[in-house]
């Protein structure tokens, strides 16, 4: 089955083609970083308008890259949520119109399911079951995953997600947009431990997270100019990683699983990967990550999730209805059915 995937949930426009026999045929992503940099964050209206401009050309380019025509497609998958409502509508409307025009089913995909399944696109994919640590700009969650659509929420952030904390702290420190990568780069120049920052909820006894107070602690540490910014950044990053690692370890112990999947933009953080790899090595567990280019939002993960759902029995929709879900809890998803 050949599936086209469209992603437009926030500030990346992604298009890809996944073939259940040949694998990922082609994919392209357009980032809006330069567009939003002047504002220090994503402007929803500008994001939506840019998706409208970019998506048709990207579809043509990806089909050309794959050596395919529209008539070769067997289905079209698209991100239906969560995300920015106006941005989501761009991929949703495009997908439904294309599917109706060529007579193939369309399939709304949960954005986080795309991230969660993206490590299965790697050369050494994990087998089910596994624990998934989803760490992105808007979400920090631990899920027990036993199959496609079989997700049990183990814990989540009660306020700021890890990626959100990175971005807000970077802005507080006067770092350029996008803040998360800029803060991580500054942290590489500092030494953790020269400043003392808390590890929120690390001993809470559950698998939930809280990172908003960490930003306030950074603000306090920066007052008076007694600490080098790079040391504050290093300690902040260390605090976030300590919490994520401890909670992931507890989730694996609680579930009795030995495989951890890490997905989402923060999953590309080198220091986090080093810490999780060391944790797994000591306990003879395994950690799986998406390819670096698939950590951020992309169409490949949507095409792949769509192909997996179609292959597992999902029939898709053929009525052309355009519905998006800006708020859509991942644990409300069901396994595919015809």
C-alpha positions in Angstrom: 0.0 0.0 0.0 1.3 3.5 -0.9 0.3 6.2 1.5 0.8 10.0 1.2 1.3 11.7 4.6 0.7 15.4 5.3 1.7 17.3 8.4 0.9 20.9 9.2 0.1 21.0 12.9 2.4 23.8 13.9 5.5 25.4 12.2 6.7 22.7 9.9 5.1 21.7 6.6 5.8 18.0 6.0 5.0 15.7 3.1 6.1 12.1 2.6 5.2 8.9 0.8 5.5 5.5 2.6 5.2 2.2 0.7 4.5 -0.9 2.8 6.7 -2.9 0.5 9.5 -0.5 -0.3 9.5 1.6 2.8 9.9 5.4 2.9 10.0 6.5 -0.7 10.5 10.2 -0.3 9.9 13.0 2.2 10.4 16.8 2.5 10.0 19.3 5.4 9.8 23.0 5.2 10.6 24.8 8.5 9.1 28.1 9.4 11.9 29.1 11.9 13.0 32.1 9.9 9.3 33.3 9.5 8.7 33.3 13.3 12.1 34.3 14.6 11.3 38.0 14.6 8.4 37.3 16.9 10.2 35.0 19.3 7.6 32.3 18.9 5.1 30.8 16.5 2.4 33.2 15.2 -0.6 30.9 14.4 -2.0 33.0 11.5 1.4 33.3 9.8 1.9 29.6 10.3 -1.4 28.7 8.6 -0.8 31.0 5.7 2.7 29.6 5.1 1.3 26.0 5.1 -1.2 27.1 2.4 1.7 28.5 0.3 4.1 25.5 0.8 2.0 22.4 0.9 0.9 22.1 -2.8 4.5 22.5 -4.1 5.8 20.0 -1.5 3.3 17.4 -2.6 4.4 17.7 -6.2 8.1 17.6 -5.2 7.7 14.5 -3.0 5.7 12.6 -5.6 8.3 13.5 -8.2 11.1 12.3 -5.8 9.2 9.0 -5.3 8.6 8.6 -9.1 4.9 8.5 -8.5 1.7 10.1 -9.8 -1.4 10.9 -7.7 -3.1 7.9 -9.3 -0.5 5.6 -7.7 -1.6 6.4 -4.2 -3.8 4.0 -2.2 -4.6 6.3 0.7 -3.8 9.7 2.2 -3.0 10.3 5.9 -2.9 13.6 7.6 -2.4 15.1 11.0 -5.8 15.9 12.5 -4.5 17.0 15.9 -3.4 18.0 18.4 -2.0 21.3 17.2 -3.0 24.8 16.0 -6.5 24.7 14.7 -5.9 26.9 11.6 -2.7 25.1 10.8 -4.2 21.6 11.1 -7.0 22.6 8.7 -4.5 23.1 5.9 -3.3 19.5 5.7 -6.8 18.2 6.6 -8.5 20.1 3.8 -5.8 19.3 1.3 -5.9 15.6 2.1 -9.6 15.3 2.0 -9.8 17.2 -1.3 -7.1 15.0 -2.9 -8.6 11.8 -1.6 -12.0 12.7 -3.0 -10.5 13.7 -6.3 -8.6 10.4 -6.9 -11.0 8.1 -5.1 -8.9 6.8 -2.2 -9.6 6.7 1.5 -8.3 9.4 3.9 -7.1 8.8 7.4 -6.9 11.4 10.2 -3.8 10.7 12.3 -2.9 11.7 15.9 0.3 13.8 15.8 1.7 12.1 18.9 1.0 8.7 17.5 3.2 9.7 14.5 6.0 10.6 16.9 5.5 7.5 19.0 5.7 5.2 16.0 8.5 7.1 14.2 11.4 5.0 15.7 9.9 2.0 13.8 11.2 3.7 10.6 14.7 3.2 11.8 17.1 0.5 10.5 16.7 -1.4 13.9 13.0 -0.8 14.9 11.8 -1.8 18.3 9.3 -4.6 18.7 6.1 -4.3 20.8 5.6 -3.9 23.7 7.6 -0.9 24.8 7.5 2.2 27.0 7.4 5.5 25.0 8.8 8.7 26.4 7.2 11.5 24.3 9.1 14.8 24.7 8.2 17.6 22.5 7.5 21.3 22.7 3.9 20.8 23.9 3.9 17.3 25.5 5.8 15.2 28.0 4.2 11.8 28.5 5.1 8.3 29.3 3.0 5.6 27.6 2.9 1.8 27.7 2.6 0.7 24.1 1.5 -2.8 23.3 0.5 -2.3 19.6 -0.8 0.3 17.1 -3.5 2.2 18.9 -2.9 0.3 22.1 -1.6 3.0 24.4 -1.9 3.4 28.2 -1.0 6.7 29.8 1.5 6.2 32.6 2.3 9.8 33.4 2.4 13.3 31.9 3.4 16.9 32.7 1.0 18.7 34.9 2.1 22.1 33.6 4.9 23.0 31.2 6.3 20.2 28.9 10.0 19.6 28.8 10.4 21.3 25.4 8.2 24.2 26.5 10.4 24.6 29.6 13.5 24.7 27.3 11.9 27.3 25.1 10.6 29.5 27.9 13.9 29.4 29.8 15.9 30.2 26.7 13.7 33.3 26.1 14.2 34.3 29.8 17.9 34.1 29.2 17.8 36.2 26.1 18.7 33.4 23.7 17.5 33.5 20.1 14.5 31.6 18.7 14.2 28.6 18.6 15.1 28.6 22.2 15.5 24.9 22.9 18.4 24.1 20.6 20.0 27.4 21.6 19.9 26.6 25.3 21.2 23.1 24.7 24.1 24.6 22.7 24.9 27.0 25.5 24.7 24.2 28.1 27.5 22.4 26.2 29.8 25.3 27.2 28.9 25.2 30.9 29.3 22.9 33.9 26.3 21.5 35.7 26.5 21.7 39.5 28.0 25.1 39.8 24.5 26.3 40.2 21.9 24.4 42.3 18.5 24.0 40.6 15.6 21.7 41.8 14.6 18.4 40.2 10.8 18.9 40.3 8.7 15.9 41.2 11.6 13.5 40.9 10.6 11.9 44.2 6.8 12.3 43.7 6.2 8.5 43.7 4.2 8.8 40.4 5.2 9.2 36.8 4.0 12.8 36.3 6.2 15.7 35.5 6.4 19.4 36.3 8.8 21.9 34.8 7.2 25.3 35.2 8.9 25.9 38.6 12.3 25.1 37.1 12.0 28.2 34.9 11.3 30.3 38.0 14.4 28.8 39.7 16.5 29.8 36.7 15.2 33.4 37.0 16.3 33.4 40.6 19.7 32.0 39.8 20.3 34.7 37.2 19.5 37.6 39.5 22.5 39.6 40.5 24.7 38.2 37.7 26.6 35.9 40.1 26.4 32.8 37.9 27.7 32.3 34.3 24.8 31.8 31.9 26.4 28.7 30.4 26.6 27.1 33.9 22.9 28.0 34.5 22.0 26.5 31.2 24.0 23.3 31.9 22.4 22.9 35.3 18.9 23.5 33.8 19.5 20.9 31.2 20.9 18.4 33.7 17.8 18.9 36.0 15.4 18.2 33.1 17.4 15.1 32.1 17.6 13.8 35.6 13.8 13.9 35.9 13.1 12.4 32.5 15.6 9.6 33.1 14.4 8.8 36.6 10.7 8.7 35.5 11.5 6.6 32.4 13.5 4.1 34.5 10.6 3.8 36.9 8.1 3.3 34.1 10.2 0.4 32.7 10.4 -1.2 36.2 6.7 -0.8 36.8 5.7 -2.3 33.5 8.4 -5.0 33.4 9.3 -3.9 29.9 12.9 -3.7 28.6 12.5 -1.4 25.6 12.2 2.4 25.8 11.2 4.5 22.7 12.1 8.2 22.8 10.3 10.5 20.4 9.6 14.2 19.9 11.9 17.2 19.3 13.6 17.0 22.7 14.5 13.4 21.9 17.2 14.8 19.6 19.0 16.3 22.6 22.5 14.7 22.8 22.8 14.9 26.5 19.4 13.3 27.1 20.4 10.4 24.7 23.7 9.9 26.5 21.9 9.7 29.9 19.2 7.3 28.7 21.8 5.1 26.9 23.9 4.8 30.0 20.8 4.0 32.1 19.8 1.3 29.7 23.3 -0.1 29.5 23.5 -0.6 33.2 20.2 -2.5 33.3 20.5 -4.3 30.0 17.6 -2.5 28.5 17.4 -0.9 25.0 16.6 2.6 24.0 15.3 3.4 20.5 15.2 6.8 18.8 13.9 8.1 15.5 16.4 9.1 12.9 17.6 12.7 13.7 15.7 14.2 10.8 12.5 12.6 12.0 12.6 13.9 15.6 10.9 17.2 14.7 7.5 17.3 13.0 7.5 15.6 9.6 5.3 13.9 7.0 7.1 10.6 7.1 5.8 9.7 10.6 2.3 10.6 9.5 2.5 8.5 6.3 4.0 5.6 8.3 1.4 5.8 11.0 -1.3 5.9 8.3 0.2 2.9 6.5 0.3 0.9 9.8 -3.3 1.7 10.6 -4.5 0.8 7.0 -2.5 -2.4 7.2 -4.0 -3.3 10.5 -7.6 -2.9 9.2 -8.5 0.8 9.3 -10.8 1.6 6.4 -10.3 5.3 6.5 -13.1 7.7 5.5 -14.5 8.5 2.1 -17.0 11.2 2.9 -14.6 14.2 2.5 -15.5 15.5 6.0 -12.8 17.8 7.3 -12.5 17.6 11.1 -9.5 18.5 13.3 -8.9 18.1 17.0 -6.6 20.8 18.4 -6.9 19.0 21.8 -6.8 15.2 21.4 -5.5 13.0 24.3 -3.4 10.2 22.9 -4.8 7.6 25.3 -8.3 8.1 23.8 -7.1 6.4 20.5 -8.4 3.0 19.7 -6.7 0.2 17.8 -7.5 0.1 14.0 -10.7 -1.5 12.8 -12.4 -1.9 9.5 
